[in-house]
């Protein structure tokens, strides 16, 4: 299998605008400093990193906490195996319909 263009993933650019934003918040909130360090070290936000940060209560009246929650929820996705199964099932159903 050489072409996997049909599998899409959302990832955080460790050198992008959101990381710059986290770094600004990190100067006043240690959780965001830890989050920044973990994302920068791993190259992306993993599910376990998000869960580790979510163990603390967040004040969702703060914009940065709402943005983090939204990004974390968007990052939760199916495994590659599930994506491949879905693709092949859709491909088979399309081929059988003809």
Phi and psi restraints in degrees (range 20) as a CNS / XPLOR table:
assign (resid 1 and name C) (resid 2 and name N)
       (resid 2 and name CA) (resid 2 and name C) 1.0 -105.8 20.0 2
assign (resid 2 and name N) (resid 2 and name CA)
       (resid 2 and name C) (resid 3 and name N) 1.0 -29.2 20.0 2
assign (resid 2 and name C) (resid 3 and name N)
       (resid 3 and name CA) (resid 3 and name C) 1.0 -107.4 20.0 2
assign (resid 3 and name N) (resid 3 and name CA)
       (resid 3 and name C) (resid 4 and name N) 1.0 110.3 20.0 2
assign (resid 3 and name C) (resid 4 and name N)
       (resid 4 and name CA) (resid 4 and name C) 1.0 -118.2 20.0 2
assign (resid 4 and name N) (resid 4 and name CA)
       (resid 4 and name C) (resid 5 and name N) 1.0 35.0 20.0 2
assign (resid 4 and name C) (resid 5 and name N)
       (resid 5 and name CA) (resid 5 and name C) 1.0 -64.3 20.0 2
assign (resid 5 and name N) (resid 5 and name CA)
       (resid 5 and name C) (resid 6 and name N) 1.0 -22.0 20.0 2
assign (resid 5 and name C) (resid 6 and name N)
       (resid 6 and name CA) (resid 6 and name C) 1.0 -78.4 20.0 2
assign (resid 6 and name N) (resid 6 and name CA)
       (resid 6 and name C) (resid 7 and name N) 1.0 -9.8 20.0 2
assign (resid 6 and name C) (resid 7 and name N)
       (resid 7 and name CA) (resid 7 and name C) 1.0 -97.6 20.0 2
assign (resid 7 and name N) (resid 7 and name CA)
       (resid 7 and name C) (resid 8 and name N) 1.0 117.3 20.0 2
assign (resid 7 and name C) (resid 8 and name N)
       (resid 8 and name CA) (resid 8 and name C) 1.0 -108.9 20.0 2
assign (resid 8 and name N) (resid 8 and name CA)
       (resid 8 and name C) (resid 9 and name N) 1.0 146.2 20.0 2
assign (resid 8 and name C) (resid 9 and name N)
       (resid 9 and name CA) (resid 9 and name C) 1.0 -139.1 20.0 2
assign (resid 9 and name N) (resid 9 and name CA)
       (resid 9 and name C) (resid 10 and name N) 1.0 146.3 20.0 2
assign (resid 9 and name C) (resid 10 and name N)
       (resid 10 and name CA) (resid 10 and name C) 1.0 -99.9 20.0 2
assign (resid 10 and name N) (resid 10 and name CA)
       (resid 10 and name C) (resid 11 and name N) 1.0 125.4 20.0 2
assign (resid 10 and name C) (resid 11 and name N)
       (resid 11 and name CA) (resid 11 and name C) 1.0 -133.3 20.0 2
assign (resid 11 and name N) (resid 11 and name CA)
       (resid 11 and name C) (resid 12 and name N) 1.0 156.1 20.0 2
assign (resid 11 and name C) (resid 12 and name N)
       (resid 12 and name CA) (resid 12 and name C) 1.0 -95.7 20.0 2
assign (resid 12 and name N) (resid 12 and name CA)
       (resid 12 and name C) (resid 13 and name N) 1.0 128.6 20.0 2
assign (resid 12 and name C) (resid 13 and name N)
       (resid 13 and name CA) (resid 13 and name C) 1.0 -74.6 20.0 2
assign (resid 13 and name N) (resid 13 and name CA)
       (resid 13 and name C) (resid 14 and name N) 1.0 116.1 20.0 2
assign (resid 13 and name C) (resid 14 and name N)
       (resid 14 and name CA) (resid 14 and name C) 1.0 -65.5 20.0 2
assign (resid 14 and name N) (resid 14 and name CA)
       (resid 14 and name C) (resid 15 and name N) 1.0 -9.5 20.0 2
assign (resid 14 and name C) (resid 15 and name N)
       (resid 15 and name CA) (resid 15 and name C) 1.0 -116.2 20.0 2
assign (resid 15 and name N) (resid 15 and name CA)
       (resid 15 and name C) (resid 16 and name N) 1.0 16.8 20.0 2
assign (resid 15 and name C) (resid 16 and name N)
       (resid 16 and name CA) (resid 16 and name C) 1.0 -96.0 20.0 2
assign (resid 16 and name N) (resid 16 and name CA)
       (resid 16 and name C) (resid 17 and name N) 1.0 -173.9 20.0 2
assign (resid 16 and name C) (resid 17 and name N)
       (resid 17 and name CA) (resid 17 and name C) 1.0 -64.2 20.0 2
assign (resid 17 and name N) (resid 17 and name CA)
       (resid 17 and name C) (resid 18 and name N) 1.0 -39.1 20.0 2
assign (resid 17 and name C) (resid 18 and name N)
       (resid 18 and name CA) (resid 18 and name C) 1.0 -65.1 20.0 2
assign (resid 18 and name N) (resid 18 and name CA)
       (resid 18 and name C) (resid 19 and name N) 1.0 -37.8 20.0 2
assign (resid 18 and name C) (resid 19 and name N)
       (resid 19 and name CA) (resid 19 and name C) 1.0 -66.2 20.0 2
assign (resid 19 and name N) (resid 19 and name CA)
       (resid 19 and name C) (resid 20 and name N) 1.0 -37.7 20.0 2
assign (resid 19 and name C) (resid 20 and name N)
       (resid 20 and name CA) (resid 20 and name C) 1.0 -62.9 20.0 2
assign (resid 20 and name N) (resid 20 and name CA)
       (resid 20 and name C) (resid 21 and name N) 1.0 -40.4 20.0 2
assign (resid 20 and name C) (resid 21 and name N)
       (resid 21 and name CA) (resid 21 and name C) 1.0 -62.8 20.0 2
assign (resid 21 and name N) (resid 21 and name CA)
       (resid 21 and name C) (resid 22 and name N) 1.0 -45.4 20.0 2
assign (resid 21 and name C) (resid 22 and name N)
       (resid 22 and name CA) (resid 22 and name C) 1.0 -60.8 20.0 2
assign (resid 22 and name N) (resid 22 and name CA)
       (resid 22 and name C) (resid 23 and name N) 1.0 -40.8 20.0 2
assign (resid 22 and name C) (resid 23 and name N)
       (resid 23 and name CA) (resid 23 and name C) 1.0 -63.2 20.0 2
assign (resid 23 and name N) (resid 23 and name CA)
       (resid 23 and name C) (resid 24 and name N) 1.0 -37.6 20.0 2
assign (resid 23 and name C) (resid 24 and name N)
       (resid 24 and name CA) (resid 24 and name C) 1.0 -63.7 20.0 2
assign (resid 24 and name N) (resid 24 and name CA)
       (resid 24 and name C) (resid 25 and name N) 1.0 -43.7 20.0 2
assign (resid 24 and name C) (resid 25 and name N)
       (resid 25 and name CA) (resid 25 and name C) 1.0 -67.9 20.0 2
assign (resid 25 and name N) (resid 25 and name CA)
       (resid 25 and name C) (resid 26 and name N) 1.0 -32.5 20.0 2
assign (resid 25 and name C) (resid 26 and name N)
       (resid 26 and name CA) (resid 26 and name C) 1.0 -60.5 20.0 2
assign (resid 26 and name N) (resid 26 and name CA)
       (resid 26 and name C) (resid 27 and name N) 1.0 -23.9 20.0 2
assign (resid 26 and name C) (resid 27 and name N)
       (resid 27 and name CA) (resid 27 and name C) 1.0 -68.0 20.0 2
assign (resid 27 and name N) (resid 27 and name CA)
       (resid 27 and name C) (resid 28 and name N) 1.0 -18.0 20.0 2
assign (resid 27 and name C) (resid 28 and name N)
       (resid 28 and name CA) (resid 28 and name C) 1.0 -124.4 20.0 2
assign (resid 28 and name N) (resid 28 and name CA)
       (resid 28 and name C) (resid 29 and name N) 1.0 -2.5 20.0 2
assign (resid 28 and name C) (resid 29 and name N)
       (resid 29 and name CA) (resid 29 and name C) 1.0 -142.2 20.0 2
assign (resid 29 and name N) (resid 29 and name CA)
       (resid 29 and name C) (resid 30 and name N) 1.0 112.4 20.0 2
assign (resid 29 and name C) (resid 30 and name N)
       (resid 30 and name CA) (resid 30 and name C) 1.0 -61.4 20.0 2
assign (resid 30 and name N) (resid 30 and name CA)
       (resid 30 and name C) (resid 31 and name N) 1.0 -31.5 20.0 2
assign (resid 30 and name C) (resid 31 and name N)
       (resid 31 and name CA) (resid 31 and name C) 1.0 -59.4 20.0 2
assign (resid 31 and name N) (resid 31 and name CA)
       (resid 31 and name C) (resid 32 and name N) 1.0 -39.7 20.0 2
assign (resid 31 and name C) (resid 32 and name N)
       (resid 32 and name CA) (resid 32 and name C) 1.0 -74.4 20.0 2
assign (resid 32 and name N) (resid 32 and name CA)
       (resid 32 and name C) (resid 33 and name N) 1.0 -27.3 20.0 2
assign (resid 32 and name C) (resid 33 and name N)
       (resid 33 and name CA) (resid 33 and name C) 1.0 -66.1 20.0 2
assign (resid 33 and name N) (resid 33 and name CA)
       (resid 33 and name C) (resid 34 and name N) 1.0 -44.6 20.0 2
assign (resid 33 and name C) (resid 34 and name N)
       (resid 34 and name CA) (resid 34 and name C) 1.0 -63.4 20.0 2
assign (resid 34 and name N) (resid 34 and name CA)
       (resid 34 and name C) (resid 35 and name N) 1.0 -42.5 20.0 2
assign (resid 34 and name C) (resid 35 and name N)
       (resid 35 and name CA) (resid 35 and name C) 1.0 -61.5 20.0 2
assign (resid 35 and name N) (resid 35 and name CA)
       (resid 35 and name C) (resid 36 and name N) 1.0 -46.1 20.0 2
assign (resid 35 and name C) (resid 36 and name N)
       (resid 36 and name CA) (resid 36 and name C) 1.0 -57.5 20.0 2
assign (resid 36 and name N) (resid 36 and name CA)
       (resid 36 and name C) (resid 37 and name N) 1.0 -48.8 20.0 2
assign (resid 36 and name C) (resid 37 and name N)
       (resid 37 and name CA) (resid 37 and name C) 1.0 -60.6 20.0 2
assign (resid 37 and name N) (resid 37 and name CA)
       (resid 37 and name C) (resid 38 and name N) 1.0 -41.9 20.0 2
assign (resid 37 and name C) (resid 38 and name N)
       (resid 38 and name CA) (resid 38 and name C) 1.0 -67.4 20.0 2
assign (resid 38 and name N) (resid 38 and name CA)
       (resid 38 and name C) (resid 39 and name N) 1.0 -44.8 20.0 2
assign (resid 38 and name C) (resid 39 and name N)
       (resid 39 and name CA) (resid 39 and name C) 1.0 -64.6 20.0 2
assign (resid 39 and name N) (resid 39 and name CA)
       (resid 39 and name C) (resid 40 and name N) 1.0 -43.0 20.0 2
assign (resid 39 and name C) (resid 40 and name N)
       (resid 40 and name CA) (resid 40 and name C) 1.0 -64.2 20.0 2
assign (resid 40 and name N) (resid 40 and name CA)
       (resid 40 and name C) (resid 41 and name N) 1.0 -40.1 20.0 2
assign (resid 40 and name C) (resid 41 and name N)
       (resid 41 and name CA) (resid 41 and name C) 1.0 -68.3 20.0 2
assign (resid 41 and name N) (resid 41 and name CA)
       (resid 41 and name C) (resid 42 and name N) 1.0 -39.8 20.0 2
assign (resid 41 and name C) (resid 42 and name N)
       (resid 42 and name CA) (resid 42 and name C) 1.0 -90.8 20.0 2
assign (resid 42 and name N) (resid 42 and name CA)
       (resid 42 and name C) (resid 43 and name N) 1.0 -20.1 20.0 2
assign (resid 42 and name C) (resid 43 and name N)
       (resid 43 and name CA) (resid 43 and name C) 1.0 90.6 20.0 2
assign (resid 43 and name N) (resid 43 and name CA)
       (resid 43 and name C) (resid 44 and name N) 1.0 -3.3 20.0 2
assign (resid 43 and name C) (resid 44 and name N)
       (resid 44 and name CA) (resid 44 and name C) 1.0 -168.9 20.0 2
assign (resid 44 and name N) (resid 44 and name CA)
       (resid 44 and name C) (resid 45 and name N) 1.0 171.9 20.0 2
assign (resid 44 and name C) (resid 45 and name N)
       (resid 45 and name CA) (resid 45 and name C) 1.0 -93.1 20.0 2
assign (resid 45 and name N) (resid 45 and name CA)
       (resid 45 and name C) (resid 46 and name N) 1.0 114.0 20.0 2
assign (resid 45 and name C) (resid 46 and name N)
       (resid 46 and name CA) (resid 46 and name C) 1.0 -89.6 20.0 2
assign (resid 46 and name N) (resid 46 and name CA)
       (resid 46 and name C) (resid 47 and name N) 1.0 163.1 20.0 2
assign (resid 46 and name C) (resid 47 and name N)
       (resid 47 and name CA) (resid 47 and name C) 1.0 -60.7 20.0 2
assign (resid 47 and name N) (resid 47 and name CA)
       (resid 47 and name C) (resid 48 and name N) 1.0 -42.7 20.0 2
assign (resid 47 and name C) (resid 48 and name N)
       (resid 48 and name CA) (resid 48 and name C) 1.0 -65.8 20.0 2
assign (resid 48 and name N) (resid 48 and name CA)
       (resid 48 and name C) (resid 49 and name N) 1.0 -35.5 20.0 2
assign (resid 48 and name C) (resid 49 and name N)
       (resid 49 and name CA) (resid 49 and name C) 1.0 -63.5 20.0 2
assign (resid 49 and name N) (resid 49 and name CA)
       (resid 49 and name C) (resid 50 and name N) 1.0 -44.1 20.0 2
assign (resid 49 and name C) (resid 50 and name N)
       (resid 50 and name CA) (resid 50 and name C) 1.0 -63.1 20.0 2
assign (resid 50 and name N) (resid 50 and name CA)
       (resid 50 and name C) (resid 51 and name N) 1.0 -41.6 20.0 2
assign (resid 50 and name C) (resid 51 and name N)
       (resid 51 and name CA) (resid 51 and name C) 1.0 -66.0 20.0 2
assign (resid 51 and name N) (resid 51 and name CA)
       (resid 51 and name C) (resid 52 and name N) 1.0 -38.9 20.0 2
assign (resid 51 and name C) (resid 52 and name N)
       (resid 52 and name CA) (resid 52 and name C) 1.0 -62.1 20.0 2
assign (resid 52 and name N) (resid 52 and name CA)
       (resid 52 and name C) (resid 53 and name N) 1.0 -41.9 20.0 2
assign (resid 52 and name C) (resid 53 and name N)
       (resid 53 and name CA) (resid 53 and name C) 1.0 -73.3 20.0 2
assign (resid 53 and name N) (resid 53 and name CA)
       (resid 53 and name C) (resid 54 and name N) 1.0 -28.2 20.0 2
assign (resid 53 and name C) (resid 54 and name N)
       (resid 54 and name CA) (resid 54 and name C) 1.0 -78.6 20.0 2
assign (resid 54 and name N) (resid 54 and name CA)
       (resid 54 and name C) (resid 55 and name N) 1.0 -7.7 20.0 2
assign (resid 54 and name C) (resid 55 and name N)
       (resid 55 and name CA) (resid 55 and name C) 1.0 -64.8 20.0 2
assign (resid 55 and name N) (resid 55 and name CA)
       (resid 55 and name C) (resid 56 and name N) 1.0 -24.1 20.0 2
assign (resid 55 and name C) (resid 56 and name N)
       (resid 56 and name CA) (resid 56 and name C) 1.0 -89.6 20.0 2
assign (resid 56 and name N) (resid 56 and name CA)
       (resid 56 and name C) (resid 57 and name N) 1.0 151.7 20.0 2
assign (resid 56 and name C) (resid 57 and name N)
       (resid 57 and name CA) (resid 57 and name C) 1.0 -72.0 20.0 2
assign (resid 57 and name N) (resid 57 and name CA)
       (resid 57 and name C) (resid 58 and name N) 1.0 140.1 20.0 2
assign (resid 57 and name C) (resid 58 and name N)
       (resid 58 and name CA) (resid 58 and name C) 1.0 -110.0 20.0 2
assign (resid 58 and name N) (resid 58 and name CA)
       (resid 58 and name C) (resid 59 and name N) 1.0 142.0 20.0 2
assign (resid 58 and name C) (resid 59 and name N)
       (resid 59 and name CA) (resid 59 and name C) 1.0 -90.7 20.0 2
assign (resid 59 and name N) (resid 59 and name CA)
       (resid 59 and name C) (resid 60 and name N) 1.0 103.9 20.0 2
assign (resid 59 and name C) (resid 60 and name N)
       (resid 60 and name CA) (resid 60 and name C) 1.0 -79.5 20.0 2
assign (resid 60 and name N) (resid 60 and name CA)
       (resid 60 and name C) (resid 61 and name N) 1.0 6.9 20.0 2
assign (resid 60 and name C) (resid 61 and name N)
       (resid 61 and name CA) (resid 61 and name C) 1.0 -78.8 20.0 2
assign (resid 61 and name N) (resid 61 and name CA)
       (resid 61 and name C) (resid 62 and name N) 1.0 -17.1 20.0 2
assign (resid 61 and name C) (resid 62 and name N)
       (resid 62 and name CA) (resid 62 and name C) 1.0 -87.5 20.0 2
assign (resid 62 and name N) (resid 62 and name CA)
       (resid 62 and name C) (resid 63 and name N) 1.0 130.4 20.0 2
assign (resid 62 and name C) (resid 63 and name N)
       (resid 63 and name CA) (resid 63 and name C) 1.0 -59.1 20.0 2
assign (resid 63 and name N) (resid 63 and name CA)
       (resid 63 and name C) (resid 64 and name N) 1.0 -42.8 20.0 2
assign (resid 63 and name C) (resid 64 and name N)
       (resid 64 and name CA) (resid 64 and name C) 1.0 -61.0 20.0 2
assign (resid 64 and name N) (resid 64 and name CA)
       (resid 64 and name C) (resid 65 and name N) 1.0 -33.3 20.0 2
assign (resid 64 and name C) (resid 65 and name N)
       (resid 65 and name CA) (resid 65 and name C) 1.0 -73.0 20.0 2
assign (resid 65 and name N) (resid 65 and name CA)
       (resid 65 and name C) (resid 66 and name N) 1.0 -36.5 20.0 2
assign (resid 65 and name C) (resid 66 and name N)
       (resid 66 and name CA) (resid 66 and name C) 1.0 -67.7 20.0 2
assign (resid 66 and name N) (resid 66 and name CA)
       (resid 66 and name C) (resid 67 and name N) 1.0 -39.8 20.0 2
assign (resid 66 and name C) (resid 67 and name N)
       (resid 67 and name CA) (resid 67 and name C) 1.0 -64.1 20.0 2
assign (resid 67 and name N) (resid 67 and name CA)
       (resid 67 and name C) (resid 68 and name N) 1.0 -44.5 20.0 2
assign (resid 67 and name C) (resid 68 and name N)
       (resid 68 and name CA) (resid 68 and name C) 1.0 -59.6 20.0 2
assign (resid 68 and name N) (resid 68 and name CA)
       (resid 68 and name C) (resid 69 and name N) 1.0 -45.1 20.0 2
assign (resid 68 and name C) (resid 69 and name N)
       (resid 69 and name CA) (resid 69 and name C) 1.0 -61.5 20.0 2
assign (resid 69 and name N) (resid 69 and name CA)
       (resid 69 and name C) (resid 70 and name N) 1.0 -42.3 20.0 2
assign (resid 69 and name C) (resid 70 and name N)
       (resid 70 and name CA) (resid 70 and name C) 1.0 -63.8 20.0 2
assign (resid 70 and name N) (resid 70 and name CA)
       (resid 70 and name C) (resid 71 and name N) 1.0 -44.9 20.0 2
assign (resid 70 and name C) (resid 71 and name N)
       (resid 71 and name CA) (resid 71 and name C) 1.0 -65.8 20.0 2
assign (resid 71 and name N) (resid 71 and name CA)
       (resid 71 and name C) (resid 72 and name N) 1.0 -41.4 20.0 2
assign (resid 71 and name C) (resid 72 and name N)
       (resid 72 and name CA) (resid 72 and name C) 1.0 -61.8 20.0 2
assign (resid 72 and name N) (resid 72 and name CA)
       (resid 72 and name C) (resid 73 and name N) 1.0 -44.5 20.0 2
assign (resid 72 and name C) (resid 73 and name N)
       (resid 73 and name CA) (resid 73 and name C) 1.0 -63.6 20.0 2
assign (resid 73 and name N) (resid 73 and name CA)
       (resid 73 and name C) (resid 74 and name N) 1.0 -40.3 20.0 2
assign (resid 73 and name C) (resid 74 and name N)
       (resid 74 and name CA) (resid 74 and name C) 1.0 -66.7 20.0 2
assign (resid 74 and name N) (resid 74 and name CA)
       (resid 74 and name C) (resid 75 and name N) 1.0 -28.0 20.0 2
assign (resid 74 and name C) (resid 75 and name N)
       (resid 75 and name CA) (resid 75 and name C) 1.0 -76.3 20.0 2
assign (resid 75 and name N) (resid 75 and name CA)
       (resid 75 and name C) (resid 76 and name N) 1.0 -19.5 20.0 2
assign (resid 75 and name C) (resid 76 and name N)
       (resid 76 and name CA) (resid 76 and name C) 1.0 -70.9 20.0 2
assign (resid 76 and name N) (resid 76 and name CA)
       (resid 76 and name C) (resid 77 and name N) 1.0 119.7 20.0 2
assign (resid 76 and name C) (resid 77 and name N)
       (resid 77 and name CA) (resid 77 and name C) 1.0 -143.3 20.0 2
assign (resid 77 and name N) (resid 77 and name CA)
       (resid 77 and name C) (resid 78 and name N) 1.0 170.0 20.0 2
assign (resid 77 and name C) (resid 78 and name N)
       (resid 78 and name CA) (resid 78 and name C) 1.0 -68.4 20.0 2
assign (resid 78 and name N) (resid 78 and name CA)
       (resid 78 and name C) (resid 79 and name N) 1.0 157.0 20.0 2
assign (resid 78 and name C) (resid 79 and name N)
       (resid 79 and name CA) (resid 79 and name C) 1.0 -68.9 20.0 2
assign (resid 79 and name N) (resid 79 and name CA)
       (resid 79 and name C) (resid 80 and name N) 1.0 163.6 20.0 2
assign (resid 79 and name C) (resid 80 and name N)
       (resid 80 and name CA) (resid 80 and name C) 1.0 -61.4 20.0 2
assign (resid 80 and name N) (resid 80 and name CA)
       (resid 80 and name C) (resid 81 and name N) 1.0 -36.5 20.0 2
assign (resid 80 and name C) (resid 81 and name N)
       (resid 81 and name CA) (resid 81 and name C) 1.0 -61.8 20.0 2
assign (resid 81 and name N) (resid 81 and name CA)
       (resid 81 and name C) (resid 82 and name N) 1.0 -42.6 20.0 2
assign (resid 81 and name C) (resid 82 and name N)
       (resid 82 and name CA) (resid 82 and name C) 1.0 -65.4 20.0 2
assign (resid 82 and name N) (resid 82 and name CA)
       (resid 82 and name C) (resid 83 and name N) 1.0 -41.2 20.0 2
assign (resid 82 and name C) (resid 83 and name N)
       (resid 83 and name CA) (resid 83 and name C) 1.0 -63.3 20.0 2
assign (resid 83 and name N) (resid 83 and name CA)
       (resid 83 and name C) (resid 84 and name N) 1.0 -41.6 20.0 2
assign (resid 83 and name C) (resid 84 and name N)
       (resid 84 and name CA) (resid 84 and name C) 1.0 -66.5 20.0 2
assign (resid 84 and name N) (resid 84 and name CA)
       (resid 84 and name C) (resid 85 and name N) 1.0 -43.9 20.0 2
assign (resid 84 and name C) (resid 85 and name N)
       (resid 85 and name CA) (resid 85 and name C) 1.0 -58.1 20.0 2
assign (resid 85 and name N) (resid 85 and name CA)
       (resid 85 and name C) (resid 86 and name N) 1.0 -45.4 20.0 2
assign (resid 85 and name C) (resid 86 and name N)
       (resid 86 and name CA) (resid 86 and name C) 1.0 -61.3 20.0 2
assign (resid 86 and name N) (resid 86 and name CA)
       (resid 86 and name C) (resid 87 and name N) 1.0 -44.2 20.0 2
assign (resid 86 and name C) (resid 87 and name N)
       (resid 87 and name CA) (resid 87 and name C) 1.0 -61.5 20.0 2
assign (resid 87 and name N) (resid 87 and name CA)
       (resid 87 and name C) (resid 88 and name N) 1.0 -48.0 20.0 2
assign (resid 87 and name C) (resid 88 and name N)
       (resid 88 and name CA) (resid 88 and name C) 1.0 -69.1 20.0 2
assign (resid 88 and name N) (resid 88 and name CA)
       (resid 88 and name C) (resid 89 and name N) 1.0 -33.8 20.0 2
assign (resid 88 and name C) (resid 89 and name N)
       (resid 89 and name CA) (resid 89 and name C) 1.0 -66.1 20.0 2
assign (resid 89 and name N) (resid 89 and name CA)
       (resid 89 and name C) (resid 90 and name N) 1.0 -41.7 20.0 2
assign (resid 89 and name C) (resid 90 and name N)
       (resid 90 and name CA) (resid 90 and name C) 1.0 -66.3 20.0 2
assign (resid 90 and name N) (resid 90 and name CA)
       (resid 90 and name C) (resid 91 and name N) 1.0 -40.0 20.0 2
assign (resid 90 and name C) (resid 91 and name N)
       (resid 91 and name CA) (resid 91 and name C) 1.0 -64.7 20.0 2
assign (resid 91 and name N) (resid 91 and name CA)
       (resid 91 and name C) (resid 92 and name N) 1.0 -43.1 20.0 2
assign (resid 91 and name C) (resid 92 and name N)
       (resid 92 and name CA) (resid 92 and name C) 1.0 -65.7 20.0 2
assign (resid 92 and name N) (resid 92 and name CA)
       (resid 92 and name C) (resid 93 and name N) 1.0 -40.5 20.0 2
assign (resid 92 and name C) (resid 93 and name N)
       (resid 93 and name CA) (resid 93 and name C) 1.0 -68.6 20.0 2
assign (resid 93 and name N) (resid 93 and name CA)
       (resid 93 and name C) (resid 94 and name N) 1.0 -32.1 20.0 2
assign (resid 93 and name C) (resid 94 and name N)
       (resid 94 and name CA) (resid 94 and name C) 1.0 -69.2 20.0 2
assign (resid 94 and name N) (resid 94 and name CA)
       (resid 94 and name C) (resid 95 and name N) 1.0 -43.5 20.0 2
assign (resid 94 and name C) (resid 95 and name N)
       (resid 95 and name CA) (resid 95 and name C) 1.0 -68.3 20.0 2
assign (resid 95 and name N) (resid 95 and name CA)
       (resid 95 and name C) (resid 96 and name N) 1.0 -34.1 20.0 2
assign (resid 95 and name C) (resid 96 and name N)
       (resid 96 and name CA) (resid 96 and name C) 1.0 -74.7 20.0 2
assign (resid 96 and name N) (resid 96 and name CA)
       (resid 96 and name C) (resid 97 and name N) 1.0 -23.5 20.0 2
assign (resid 96 and name C) (resid 97 and name N)
       (resid 97 and name CA) (resid 97 and name C) 1.0 -76.1 20.0 2
assign (resid 97 and name N) (resid 97 and name CA)
       (resid 97 and name C) (resid 98 and name N) 1.0 -17.9 20.0 2
